Amino acid sequence: MTEEHAEHILSYGKLTTVWVALLVLTAATIMVTRVELGVWKVWAALAIASVKSGLVIAFFMHMKYEPRLFRIILFVALFTLASFIGGTFFDVLYR
């Protein structure tokens, strides 16, 4: 069964809004580095980076408009990557 892919063109307004959001989140990342949060500094920076990567994947890579199966596969791959990175963090933390 072949499914025809509908064309999806994003407006300049939406792309500009996402770009401005990425700039604001970049500024938030810089602000987080200037505030003394202890161990939470890394977690805050990772959370902001996750939101930024989600915006890039959803809008600039057009994953928002892809079929559900592609989004599930991407989520599984990202979860696996995050698990390995998290395992590395805990390994280094408890040495």
N, C-alpha and C positions, 0 to 999 in steps of 0.2 A: 504494500500500500504506500503510495507516495503522497506526501502532503505538501501542497504548494505553500511556500513561505511568503506571507504577506510583507510588503515593503513597509518599513517603519522609519520615517524621517522625523528626527527630533527638531523642534523649533530652536531658533537661536536663543530665544528667551529662556527656554528650559536648560539648554546647555550653559548659558551664562549664569543661571541660578546655581547650577551644580558647581560650576567653576568658582563662583564667589563662596559657596559653602566650603569648598576645598581650601580656599585661601583662609577663611575664618578658622577652620580646623587646624591648619598649619600654624596660624598665630596662637591657637590654644595649646598646641604642642610646645611651642616655644615658651609660652607662659608657664606651663607645667614644669619645665626645666628650671625656671627661676624661683619657684616656690618650694619650700622645704616640706616635702611630704613623706620623707623616709622611704620605706620599701614600696609605698603606694605610688611613688613617682613612675616607676617602671610600668606598673599596672595601668595607670592613667594614660601614659603615652601609648601603650599597646591598645587600649580601648579606643583612643582617638584614631590610631592608625587603622584599626579594624573598620571603623565607620568610614574613614576615607577610602579604604580599599573597596568597601561595599558600594560606595557611590561610583567609583571608577568602573567596577565590574558591572553594576546595574545599568548605568547610562552610557558611558563611553564605549564599553564592550558590548552593549545592547543585550546583556543577559536577561534583562527585565522582560524582553519580548521573545525569548527563546522558549521552546517547549519545556514542560515540567520535568521530564527525564533529564535534560541537560543541566537544569538547576540542581536537581538532586545529586547528580554525579559530581558537579562542582562543589556542592556542600560537603559531600563525603571526602573528596580530595583535600579540601581546606581543613576539615576536621582532623584528618589523618596527619596533615602537616603540623597543625597546631598541637596535636598530641605529642609528636616527636619533639617539637620545640619546647613544649612544657616539660616533657621528661628530661630534656637537657638542662633546663633551668633548675629543676629539683635536684638533679645529680650534682650540679655545680654548687647549689645552695647548701647541701648537706655534706660536703667534702671536708 
